[in-house]
Amino acid sequence: MRKVIASIDMGSNSLKLVVGEFLRNKLNILAVSECSSEGIQNGLVTDPELVIESLKNVFEKAETMVGLPIKKVIASVPSQIASFIISEGSTTINNLDGIIRNIDMIRAMQAASYNQIATEEELASIIPINFKINNDEVVPNPLDLHAENLTVKTVLVTVPKSNVNPLIKCIEKIGVEVLDIALTSSGDYACLKNDTIKN
């Protein structure tokens, strides 16, 4: 089964749609399409009808290139609307062997976000800073280590629902499901990170 993924960057000047396929744990770019964005100013939808027309244009271009309909997408939203919260969350390791699994890391990150997000905000990302096992040893990656409990220190990244929801509604009106939202700066960091930037 093909593992194809699409992501759209919705800026005030242009819409950019990237379609890629995972093959042997590498992302191969299948198509990139771009068009001017109409109806968006400073990350806010000012005219939904114009946004929808721009979206149809950029999706049609990409679909022609890949020869496939694009029905699901990750929406990348501007970073200037984001807020950041430092938080911690913990979980008990309930596995019989006491080995930390992915699900334990997810539970700890969910605990870090519990009761931290304002009702008018949408959680865009949880970025782990470090993990602590047994309330003592700090580790960068606890996966497959033995522990009784796991604590994570995170950056919670939120965006205003008033900014994001209108963008999502415009995408859904052309028959495309938004699987997730991401920040443009998170993508930049993932591509360019090194020890200096990380610090």
Sine and cosine of phi, psi and omega as CSV:
sin_phi,cos_phi,sin_psi,cos_psi,sin_omega,cos_omega
0.00,0.00,0.75,-0.66,-0.03,-1.00
-0.95,0.31,0.63,-0.78,0.01,-1.00
-0.93,-0.36,1.00,0.08,-0.06,-1.00
-0.97,-0.24,0.68,-0.73,-0.03,-1.00
-0.72,-0.69,0.57,-0.82,0.01,-1.00
-0.78,-0.63,0.56,-0.83,0.04,-1.00
-0.65,-0.76,0.66,-0.75,0.00,-1.00
-0.87,-0.50,0.73,-0.68,0.07,-1.00
-0.98,-0.22,0.90,-0.44,-0.09,-1.00
-0.97,-0.26,1.00,0.05,0.00,-1.00
-0.99,-0.11,0.13,-0.99,0.00,-1.00
-0.96,0.27,-0.41,0.91,-0.02,-1.00
-0.99,-0.13,-0.60,0.80,-0.06,-1.00
-0.49,-0.87,0.39,-0.92,0.17,-0.99
-0.96,-0.28,0.74,-0.67,0.02,-1.00
-0.81,-0.58,0.80,-0.61,0.00,-1.00
-0.88,-0.48,0.81,-0.59,0.01,-1.00
-0.89,-0.46,0.74,-0.68,0.06,-1.00
-0.87,-0.50,0.80,-0.61,-0.01,-1.00
-0.73,-0.69,0.25,-0.97,0.03,-1.00
-0.73,-0.69,0.75,-0.67,0.05,-1.00
-0.99,0.13,0.85,-0.52,0.09,-1.00
-0.74,-0.68,0.84,-0.54,-0.01,-1.00
0.77,0.64,0.75,0.66,0.06,-1.00
0.89,0.46,0.35,0.94,0.09,-1.00
-0.82,-0.57,0.60,-0.80,0.03,-1.00
-1.00,-0.02,0.88,-0.47,0.05,-1.00
-0.97,-0.24,0.82,-0.57,-0.02,-1.00
-0.97,0.24,0.82,-0.57,0.00,-1.00
-1.00,-0.10,-0.57,0.82,-0.05,-1.00
-0.35,-0.94,0.54,-0.84,0.14,-0.99
-0.72,-0.70,0.82,-0.57,0.07,-1.00
-0.79,-0.62,0.45,-0.90,-0.06,-1.00
-0.53,-0.85,0.57,-0.82,0.15,-0.99
-0.47,-0.88,0.30,-0.95,0.03,-1.00
-0.92,0.38,0.59,-0.81,0.00,-1.00
-1.00,-0.10,0.84,-0.54,0.05,-1.00
-0.95,-0.30,0.63,-0.77,0.07,-1.00
1.00,0.04,0.19,0.98,0.07,-1.00
-0.81,-0.59,0.78,-0.63,0.07,-1.00
-0.70,-0.71,0.80,-0.60,0.01,-1.00
0.80,0.60,0.63,0.77,0.04,-1.00
0.98,0.19,0.04,1.00,-0.02,-1.00
-0.94,-0.35,0.64,-0.77,0.07,-1.00
-0.97,0.25,0.88,-0.48,0.02,-1.00
-0.97,-0.24,-0.42,0.91,0.02,-1.00
-0.56,-0.83,0.99,-0.11,-0.07,-1.00
-0.83,0.55,-0.61,0.79,-0.04,-1.00
-0.90,0.44,-0.65,0.76,0.05,-1.00
-0.92,0.39,-0.62,0.78,0.04,-1.00
-0.88,0.47,-0.71,0.71,-0.02,-1.00
-0.87,0.49,-0.66,0.75,0.03,-1.00
-0.90,0.43,-0.65,0.76,0.04,-1.00
-0.90,0.44,-0.66,0.76,0.02,-1.00
-0.89,0.45,-0.71,0.71,0.03,-1.00
-0.84,0.54,-0.67,0.75,-0.02,-1.00
-0.88,0.47,-0.77,0.63,-0.08,-1.00
-0.94,0.35,-0.56,0.83,0.03,-1.00
-0.95,0.32,-0.65,0.76,0.01,-1.00
-0.88,0.48,-0.65,0.76,0.02,-1.00
-0.87,0.49,-0.72,0.69,-0.03,-1.00
-0.93,0.37,-0.66,0.75,-0.01,-1.00
-0.90,0.43,-0.57,0.82,0.05,-1.00
-0.91,0.42,-0.63,0.77,-0.01,-1.00
-0.92,0.38,-0.68,0.73,-0.09,-1.00
-1.00,-0.02,-0.29,0.96,-0.02,-1.00
0.94,0.33,0.41,0.91,-0.01,-1.00
-0.69,-0.73,0.54,-0.84,0.13,-0.99
-0.96,0.27,0.61,-0.79,0.03,-1.00
-0.97,-0.26,0.92,-0.39,-0.10,-1.00
-0.92,-0.39,-0.17,0.98,0.00,-1.00
-0.66,-0.75,0.56,-0.83,-0.08,-1.00
-0.46,-0.89,0.44,-0.90,0.20,-0.98
-0.98,-0.18,0.80,-0.61,-0.04,-1.00
-0.99,-0.13,0.82,-0.58,0.05,-1.00
-0.99,-0.14,0.82,-0.57,-0.08,-1.00
-0.92,-0.39,0.39,-0.92,-0.06,-1.00
-0.87,0.50,0.59,-0.81,-0.05,-1.00
-0.98,0.21,-0.37,0.93,-0.09,-1.00
-0.93,0.38,-0.24,0.97,0.01,-1.00
-1.00,-0.07,0.02,1.00,-0.12,-0.99
-1.00,0.10,0.46,-0.89,0.17,-0.99
-0.86,-0.52,0.44,-0.90,-0.10,-1.00
-0.77,-0.64,0.71,-0.70,-0.02,-1.00
-0.77,-0.63,0.77,-0.63,0.13,-0.99
-1.00,0.06,0.76,-0.65,-0.06,-1.00
-0.51,-0.86,0.31,-0.95,0.06,-1.00
-0.79,-0.61,0.51,-0.86,0.07,-1.00
-0.56,-0.83,0.48,-0.87,-0.04,-1.00
-0.74,-0.67,0.40,-0.91,0.11,-0.99
-0.54,-0.84,0.45,-0.89,0.09,-1.00
-1.00,0.01,0.65,-0.76,0.03,-1.00
-1.00,0.09,0.94,-0.35,-0.09,-1.00
-0.99,-0.15,-0.01,1.00,0.01,-1.00
-0.90,0.43,0.58,-0.82,-0.03,-1.00
-0.87,0.50,-0.57,0.82,-0.02,-1.00
-1.00,0.03,-0.09,1.00,0.03,-1.00
0.93,0.36,0.36,0.93,-0.01,-1.00
-0.99,-0.12,0.71,-0.70,-0.02,-1.00
-0.96,0.29,0.79,-0.61,0.03,-1.00
-0.92,-0.38,0.12,-0.99,0.04,-1.00
-0.83,0.56,-0.66,0.75,-0.04,-1.00
-0.88,0.47,-0.54,0.84,0.04,-1.00
-0.93,0.37,-0.64,0.77,0.04,-1.00
-0.91,0.42,-0.64,0.77,0.03,-1.00
-0.90,0.43,-0.68,0.73,0.00,-1.00
-0.89,0.46,-0.64,0.76,0.02,-1.00
-0.90,0.43,-0.65,0.76,0.01,-1.00
-0.93,0.36,-0.59,0.81,0.08,-1.00
-0.90,0.45,-0.64,0.77,0.04,-1.00
-0.90,0.44,-0.56,0.83,0.02,-1.00
-0.91,0.41,-0.47,0.88,-0.03,-1.00
-1.00,-0.06,-0.16,0.99,-0.08,-1.00
-0.88,0.47,0.81,-0.58,0.02,-1.00
0.88,0.48,0.36,0.93,0.00,-1.00
-0.97,-0.25,-0.29,0.96,-0.14,-0.99
-0.98,-0.18,0.84,-0.55,0.03,-1.00
-0.90,0.44,0.49,-0.87,-0.08,-1.00
-0.88,0.47,-0.47,0.88,-0.01,-1.00
-1.00,0.04,0.05,1.00,-0.02,-1.00
-0.93,-0.36,0.44,-0.90,0.07,-1.00
-0.89,-0.45,0.74,-0.67,0.04,-1.00
-0.96,0.28,0.87,-0.49,-0.02,-1.00
-0.99,-0.13,-0.54,0.84,-0.06,-1.00
-0.30,-0.95,0.50,-0.86,0.18,-0.98
-0.87,-0.50,0.90,-0.44,-0.04,-1.00
-0.95,-0.32,0.93,-0.37,0.02,-1.00
-0.94,0.33,0.71,-0.71,0.07,-1.00
-1.00,-0.03,-0.78,0.63,0.09,-1.00
-0.36,-0.93,0.22,-0.98,0.03,-1.00
-0.87,-0.50,0.52,-0.86,0.04,-1.00
-0.80,-0.60,0.78,-0.63,0.04,-1.00
-0.96,-0.27,0.67,-0.74,0.00,-1.00
0.82,0.57,0.59,0.81,0.04,-1.00
0.84,0.55,0.41,0.91,-0.14,-0.99
-0.65,-0.76,-0.94,0.35,-0.16,-0.99
-0.99,0.11,0.84,-0.54,0.04,-1.00
-1.00,0.05,0.78,-0.62,-0.01,-1.00
-0.73,-0.69,0.53,-0.85,0.02,-1.00
-0.96,0.28,-0.54,0.84,-0.02,-1.00
-0.59,-0.81,0.93,-0.36,-0.08,-1.00
-1.00,0.04,-0.01,1.00,-0.09,-1.00
-0.83,0.56,0.76,-0.65,0.04,-1.00
0.96,0.28,0.15,0.99,0.10,-1.00
-1.00,0.03,0.40,-0.91,0.06,-1.00
-1.00,0.09,0.68,-0.73,0.03,-1.00
-0.25,-0.97,0.35,-0.94,0.12,-0.99
-1.00,-0.09,-0.54,0.84,0.07,-1.00
-0.55,-0.83,0.32,-0.95,-0.06,-1.00
-0.71,-0.70,0.76,-0.65,0.06,-1.00
-0.86,-0.50,0.64,-0.77,0.04,-1.00
-0.81,-0.58,0.68,-0.74,0.16,-0.99
-0.98,-0.19,0.78,-0.62,-0.13,-0.99
-0.73,-0.68,0.27,-0.96,0.27,-0.96
-0.95,-0.31,0.87,-0.49,0.10,-1.00
-1.00,-0.03,0.82,-0.57,-0.02,-1.00
-0.95,-0.31,0.85,-0.52,-0.02,-1.00
-0.84,-0.54,0.42,-0.91,0.07,-1.00
-0.73,-0.68,0.51,-0.86,-0.01,-1.00
-0.91,0.42,0.73,-0.68,0.05,-1.00
-0.87,0.50,-0.54,0.84,-0.02,-1.00
-0.90,0.43,-0.42,0.91,0.06,-1.00
-1.00,0.07,-0.67,0.74,-0.17,-0.99
-0.99,0.13,-0.68,0.73,-0.09,-1.00
-0.85,0.53,-0.68,0.74,0.05,-1.00
-0.89,0.47,-0.58,0.81,0.05,-1.00
-0.90,0.43,-0.71,0.71,0.00,-1.00
-0.89,0.46,-0.68,0.74,-0.01,-1.00
-0.88,0.47,-0.62,0.78,0.03,-1.00
-0.90,0.43,-0.67,0.74,0.02,-1.00
-0.90,0.43,-0.68,0.73,-0.03,-1.00
-0.91,0.41,-0.46,0.89,-0.01,-1.00
-0.94,0.34,-0.29,0.96,0.09,-1.00
-0.99,-0.13,0.21,0.98,0.08,-1.00
0.99,0.10,0.40,0.92,0.01,-1.00
-0.90,-0.43,0.74,-0.68,0.01,-1.00
-1.00,0.03,0.71,-0.70,0.08,-1.00
-1.00,-0.01,0.94,-0.35,-0.03,-1.00
-0.97,0.23,-0.56,0.83,-0.08,-1.00
-0.28,-0.96,0.27,-0.96,0.13,-0.99
-0.88,-0.47,0.49,-0.87,0.01,-1.00
-0.63,-0.78,0.28,-0.96,0.05,-1.00
-0.98,-0.19,0.62,-0.78,0.01,-1.00
-0.86,0.52,-0.61,0.79,-0.03,-1.00
-0.92,0.38,-0.50,0.86,0.05,-1.00
-0.91,0.42,-0.65,0.76,0.06,-1.00
-0.90,0.43,-0.67,0.74,0.04,-1.00
-0.87,0.50,-0.69,0.72,-0.02,-1.00
-0.90,0.45,-0.70,0.72,-0.02,-1.00
-0.87,0.48,-0.59,0.80,-0.03,-1.00
-0.97,0.23,-0.57,0.82,-0.20,-0.98
-0.93,-0.36,0.00,1.00,-0.16,-0.99
-0.89,0.45,0.62,-0.79,0.17,-0.99
-0.57,-0.82,-0.04,-1.00,-0.08,-1.00
-0.88,0.47,-0.59,0.81,-0.01,-1.00
-0.92,0.40,-0.73,0.68,0.01,-1.00
-0.91,0.42,-0.65,0.76,-0.01,-1.00
-0.85,0.52,-0.70,0.72,-0.01,-1.00
-0.93,0.38,0.00,0.00,0.00,0.00
